[in-house]
Amino acid sequence: MFELKKGVPIPTRKPTRRSMYPFFRMEVGDSFDIPDDLYYQRVRYAARYAIKRGQGNFKVRKVQDDEDGYGKVFARCWRVS
């Protein structure tokens, strides 16, 4: 059977692992580059999770580094609210 004990304190929660992306430090209007196409999907999922946790609203888009449309394509994440 189970042994009952009284007066055992509840342990505090262990700190959770921090995200490798700076969502919690961003203010409205801040953005960061996503250097590789592999990380694009990861950042999109992480941003969606941050939105669900109430850390703000984020947009992740692919952009080009020049205006004529022939530059390198990369991605960027913005905090919009």
LINRACOR-V286617 format. One record per backbone hydrogen bond with DSSP energy under -0.5 kcal/mol. CO is the residue of the C=O (numbers start at 0). NH is the residue of the N-H. Records with the same first field share a line. If there is no record, write none. Layout:
# LINRACOR-V286617
CO=NH, NH
This chain:
# LINRACOR-V286617
1=3
6=8
20=22
21=24, 25
22=25
26=29
29=78
31=76
32=34
33=74
35=38, 39
36=40
37=41
38=42
39=43
40=44
41=45
42=46
43=47
44=48
45=49
46=50
47=51
48=52
49=54
50=53
56=79, 80
58=77
60=75
62=73
71=64
73=62
74=33
75=60
76=31
77=58, 79
78=28
